[in-house]
Amino acid sequence: MSDNFPTFEVFLKRYGRRTWRWRVCTTEGRLVMHGSENARPAAKYAAERALFQMLLTAPYRPASHASAMARSNLSTPASRWLPRHQMRE
């Protein structure tokens, strides 16, 4: 496996009065994903979500490690991931 992992950037640009377009590109400028939303926060969220989803399915991420993490998260007690003020004894 190569040590040269791709690096990505998220871009937001306003088009018109109510449209924001987002792009996820490599640092070399190759377009990977794109979309548009009506509000800037929504466009930022959609772009970052798309990037996150893409990284989750990356070919360099071993499937056995991903499924093991999912199984361990399901068996984690609530006291470990809930903030103290939300815990009920």
BELFENHU-V595159 format. One record per pair of residues at least 12 apart in sequence whose C-alpha atoms are under 10 Angstrom apart, sorted by the first residue. I is the first residue (numbers start at 1). J is the second residue. Records with the same first field share a line. If there is no record, write none. Layout:
BEGIN
I=J + J
END
This chain:
BEGIN
1=60
2=60
5=60
6=26 + 27 + 28
7=25 + 26 + 27 + 28
8=24 + 25 + 26 + 27 + 28 + 29 + 30 + 31 + 32 + 51 + 55
9=23 + 24 + 25 + 26 + 27 + 28 + 29 + 31 + 32 + 47 + 48 + 51
10=22 + 23 + 24 + 25 + 26 + 27 + 33 + 34 + 44 + 47 + 48 + 50 + 51
11=23 + 24 + 25 + 34 + 43 + 44 + 47 + 48
12=24 + 34 + 35 + 36 + 40 + 43 + 44 + 47
13=36 + 40 + 43
14=36 + 37 + 38 + 39 + 40 + 43
15=36 + 38
17=38 + 39
18=37 + 38 + 39 + 40
19=36 + 37 + 38 + 39 + 40 + 43
20=35 + 36 + 37 + 38 + 39 + 40 + 41 + 42 + 43 + 44
21=34 + 35 + 36 + 37 + 38 + 39 + 40 + 43 + 44 + 46 + 47
22=34 + 35 + 36 + 37 + 40 + 42 + 43 + 44 + 45 + 46 + 47 + 48
23=35 + 36 + 43 + 44 + 46 + 47 + 48 + 50 + 51
24=47 + 48 + 50 + 51
25=51
32=50 + 51 + 54
33=47 + 50 + 51 + 54
34=46 + 47 + 50
35=47 + 50
END
